[in-house]
Amino acid sequence: MGVGQRSIVQSPASRFVPILLANLLPVVGIVWFDWHASEVVVIYWLEVIVMLLVYGVAALFARQRIILEHRRLFLPGVSEETELCESK
């Protein structure tokens, strides 16, 4: 590691808690704040449609090869063992 870099080690529980809280938010809204379940479902579908459009447009311009050297964050389905390109 270089100067000023630190290793961040996360336990599986610390990665799970934010996901759990994000998924409990609509349930809490429905139970305590009288949200309508249909409205929550429509918001989820709008999010899915927007993300499909955004990633679809991004994919149209994705022409560069993926360099995996010195990376700590990987796209879904990509890991350090993935052979996508040759190192320069």
Summary of the structure (lengths in Angstrom):
residues: 88
radius of gyration: 19.1
end to end distance: 20.1
largest distance: 56.4
contacts: 130
relative contact order: 0.06
helix: 51%
strand: 0%
